[in-house]
């Protein structure tokens, strides 16, 4: 009887130990299930956040596109007497876009690459206005003057039409423009201009 009782006690002890192990495993399983549920909830939240970012990206791209098209079109209208507009065609499959200048001739509409227009003059205007629009739409906002080196160098006589556009940029965005130019009309259109000459290898600056 004593031996049977000892065996029974050992059996009961083993059962209690296994119960403890079982309870410990059940607690671990419950913790993992809770972690899995939280992970699934986080994944659902992350997917929603990704969708919000994607929508925000599409909206921001559309806004940037509209701002650039409007500013470049205004620049073209200032410089050229023809009815010209600027258009950006986004490629939905690639992170790239086509830049087009649209001209109207009576009932005809012609779309060209900016580099093909007016011996490089159209490209000058599009490039200048595009850079300004990117600068002004950048976030965070970039302070400081806009420095230009010979803007509109391919415009020839139309270069004088660039002055009203640059004045509009200054007034609209409250940004100072510092410009280097050989064009006397652009120099005269500035609020303040300096005339630089070189004598015996030394630059001489005079205030006009």
C-alpha positions as CSV (number, residue, x, y, z in Angstrom):
1,X,0.0,0.0,0.0
2,X,2.8,2.4,0.9
3,X,4.4,1.8,-2.5
4,X,1.1,2.3,-4.3
5,X,0.6,5.6,-2.4
6,X,4.1,6.8,-3.3
7,X,3.5,6.0,-6.9
8,X,0.2,7.8,-6.8
9,X,1.8,10.8,-5.2
10,X,4.5,10.9,-7.9
11,X,1.8,10.6,-10.5
12,X,-0.2,13.5,-8.9
13,X,3.0,15.6,-8.8
14,X,3.7,14.9,-12.4
15,X,0.1,15.8,-13.3
16,X,0.4,19.1,-11.4
17,X,3.7,19.9,-13.1
18,X,2.2,19.2,-16.5
19,X,-0.8,21.3,-15.7
20,X,1.6,24.2,-14.8
21,X,3.4,23.6,-18.1
22,X,0.1,23.5,-19.9
23,X,-1.1,26.8,-18.3
24,X,2.2,28.4,-19.1
25,X,1.9,27.3,-22.8
26,X,-1.7,28.6,-22.9
27,X,-0.5,32.0,-21.5
28,X,2.2,32.1,-24.2
29,X,-0.4,31.2,-26.9
30,X,-2.7,33.9,-25.6
31,X,0.1,36.5,-25.7
32,X,1.0,35.5,-29.3
33,X,-2.6,35.7,-30.3
34,X,-2.9,39.2,-28.8
35,X,0.4,40.2,-30.6
36,X,-1.0,38.8,-33.8
37,X,-4.3,40.7,-33.4
38,X,-2.3,43.9,-32.7
39,X,-0.1,43.3,-35.7
40,X,-3.1,42.7,-38.0
41,X,-4.7,45.9,-36.6
42,X,-1.4,47.8,-37.2
43,X,-1.1,46.4,-40.7
44,X,-4.7,47.6,-41.5
45,X,-3.8,51.0,-40.1
46,X,-0.6,51.1,-42.2
47,X,-2.5,50.1,-45.3
48,X,-4.9,53.0,-44.7
49,X,-2.0,55.4,-44.1
50,X,-0.4,54.2,-47.4
51,X,-3.6,54.9,-49.2
52,X,-3.8,58.4,-47.7
53,X,-0.2,59.1,-48.7
54,X,-0.9,57.8,-52.2
55,X,-3.9,60.1,-52.5
56,X,-1.9,63.0,-51.1
57,X,0.9,62.3,-53.6
58,X,-1.6,62.3,-56.5
59,X,-3.1,65.6,-55.2
60,X,0.3,67.2,-54.6
61,X,1.4,66.2,-58.1
62,X,-1.7,67.6,-59.7
63,X,-1.3,70.8,-57.7
64,X,2.4,71.1,-58.7
65,X,1.5,70.4,-62.3
66,X,-1.2,73.1,-62.4
67,X,1.1,75.7,-60.7
68,X,3.9,75.0,-63.2
69,X,1.6,75.0,-66.2
70,X,0.0,78.3,-65.1
71,X,3.3,80.1,-64.4
72,X,5.0,78.9,-67.6
73,X,2.0,79.9,-69.7
74,X,2.0,83.4,-68.1
75,X,5.7,83.7,-68.9
76,X,5.1,82.7,-72.5
77,X,2.2,85.2,-72.7
78,X,4.5,88.0,-71.5
79,X,7.3,87.3,-74.0
80,X,5.5,86.1,-77.1
81,X,2.6,87.7,-78.9
82,X,1.4,84.4,-80.2
83,X,-1.3,82.4,-78.4
84,X,0.9,79.8,-76.6
85,X,0.3,77.7,-73.6
86,X,2.4,75.2,-71.7
87,X,1.3,71.6,-71.0
88,X,2.7,68.8,-68.9
89,X,1.7,65.3,-69.9
90,X,2.3,62.8,-67.1
91,X,3.3,59.2,-67.9
92,X,1.1,57.0,-65.7
93,X,3.5,54.0,-66.0
94,X,6.8,55.8,-65.4
95,X,8.0,58.7,-63.2
96,X,8.5,61.0,-66.1
97,X,6.5,63.6,-68.1
98,X,6.5,65.3,-71.5
99,X,6.8,69.1,-71.6
100,X,4.9,70.6,-74.5
101,X,4.3,74.1,-75.8
102,X,0.9,74.4,-77.5
103,X,0.4,77.0,-80.2
104,X,-2.9,77.9,-81.9
105,X,-3.0,79.0,-85.5
106,X,-6.6,79.7,-86.4
107,X,-8.3,76.3,-86.2
108,X,-5.0,74.4,-86.0
109,X,-3.3,73.4,-82.7
110,X,0.4,72.4,-82.8
111,X,2.2,70.8,-79.9
112,X,6.0,71.1,-79.9
113,X,8.9,70.3,-77.6
114,X,10.1,73.7,-76.1
115,X,13.6,73.1,-77.5
116,X,12.2,73.2,-81.0
117,X,10.7,76.7,-80.7
118,X,12.2,80.1,-81.7
119,X,15.8,79.1,-81.9
120,X,16.0,78.2,-78.2
121,X,14.1,81.2,-77.0
122,X,11.0,79.3,-76.0
123,X,13.2,76.8,-74.2
124,X,14.7,79.7,-72.3
125,X,11.3,80.9,-71.1
126,X,10.0,77.5,-70.2
127,X,13.2,76.6,-68.3
128,X,13.2,79.8,-66.4
129,X,9.5,79.7,-65.4
130,X,9.7,76.0,-64.6
131,X,12.6,76.5,-62.2
132,X,10.8,79.4,-60.5
133,X,7.6,77.4,-60.0
134,X,9.6,74.5,-58.5
135,X,11.4,76.9,-56.2
136,X,8.2,78.6,-55.1
137,X,6.3,75.3,-54.6
138,X,9.1,73.6,-52.6
139,X,8.3,72.5,-49.1
140,X,9.7,73.6,-46.8
141,X,9.8,77.0,-48.4
142,X,13.2,78.2,-49.6
143,X,14.0,81.8,-48.7
144,X,16.6,84.1,-50.3
145,X,17.0,85.9,-53.6
146,X,16.6,84.4,-57.1
147,X,19.9,84.6,-58.9
148,X,19.7,84.6,-62.7
149,X,22.6,84.6,-65.2
150,X,21.7,85.9,-68.6
151,X,18.1,84.9,-68.6
152,X,16.5,84.8,-72.1
153,X,19.9,84.9,-73.9
154,X,18.2,83.3,-77.0
155,X,15.3,85.7,-77.1
156,X,16.9,88.4,-79.1
157,X,14.7,91.5,-79.3
158,X,12.0,89.7,-77.4
159,X,14.2,89.8,-74.3
160,X,12.7,93.1,-73.3
161,X,9.3,91.3,-72.9
162,X,10.9,89.2,-70.2
163,X,11.1,92.2,-67.8
164,X,7.3,92.3,-67.0
165,X,7.4,88.6,-66.2
166,X,10.3,89.0,-63.8
167,X,8.5,92.0,-62.2
168,X,5.4,89.8,-61.7
169,X,7.5,87.1,-60.1
170,X,9.0,89.7,-57.7
171,X,5.6,91.1,-56.7
172,X,3.8,87.8,-56.6
173,X,6.3,85.9,-54.5
174,X,8.0,88.8,-52.7
175,X,11.3,87.5,-53.8
176,X,14.3,89.6,-54.8
177,X,15.9,88.9,-58.1
178,X,19.6,89.4,-58.6
179,X,20.5,89.2,-62.3
180,X,23.5,89.3,-64.5
181,X,22.7,90.5,-68.0
182,X,24.2,92.2,-71.1
183,X,20.7,93.4,-72.1
184,X,20.4,97.1,-71.5
185,X,16.6,96.9,-71.4
186,X,16.6,94.3,-68.6
187,X,19.2,96.4,-66.7
188,X,17.1,99.5,-67.0
189,X,14.0,97.7,-65.8
190,X,15.6,96.8,-62.5
191,X,15.0,98.8,-59.3
192,X,18.7,99.1,-58.9
193,X,21.5,98.3,-61.4
194,X,25.3,98.3,-61.5
195,X,27.5,98.6,-64.5
196,X,30.7,96.5,-64.5
197,X,33.6,97.2,-66.8
198,X,37.1,95.7,-66.8
199,X,40.2,97.9,-67.1
200,X,43.7,96.5,-66.9
201,X,42.3,93.2,-65.6
202,X,40.4,94.9,-62.8
203,X,36.6,95.0,-62.6
204,X,35.2,98.5,-62.1
205,X,31.7,98.7,-60.7
206,X,29.6,101.9,-61.1
207,X,26.1,102.5,-59.7
208,X,23.8,103.6,-62.5
